[in-house]
Amino acid sequence: MTAPSIEGTPHAVIPAPKARQLRWLLVLASVLFVVGISLPMITLSKFWIIQNSMSVLTGVLELFRNGQLVLGAVVAGFSILLPILKIGVLFKLCSPGLTDSPGIQRYLHLMHSYGRWAMLDVLVVAVLIVTVKLGAIASIEVHSGLYAFGASVLMIMLITSLVVRLTRSS
């Protein structure tokens, strides 16, 4: 817990100029995230005849359509819902005029404890599984959706790190 300011009220968690910069980075990361889950990430080509391009959203819908509800829910939860919640918490932590409080400390704890489970690990594992399972009978072509998604993951990880560091130093 941090010390109160001179007036006896809690101080801002993140200084206003830094919070503004972080919010702009979060906006960019959010746009990249939406683009990344919407645009095709990969195209699977089977026997040079059948091609199927998919994004995260179409992949999740296809899992549900094929009756793989648990796998679809896991991928949707870790690749779509958890990142959206993480972005929301980061926006909350970068709000103007936000002061140190037990509620803010809880948000920081959530970011630190559960934030690392979002996006990247699940995406890497999914791509590896697809590559290993289909390597002999299909080829995989990577598209811009994967790069946008990866950029958003890296930006959100960077922003999370900056928020944690700034809140510890303030």
Summary of the structure (lengths in Angstrom):
residues: 170
radius of gyration: 19.5
end to end distance: 10.0
largest distance: 71.9
contacts: 508
relative contact order: 0.21
helix: 68%
strand: 10%
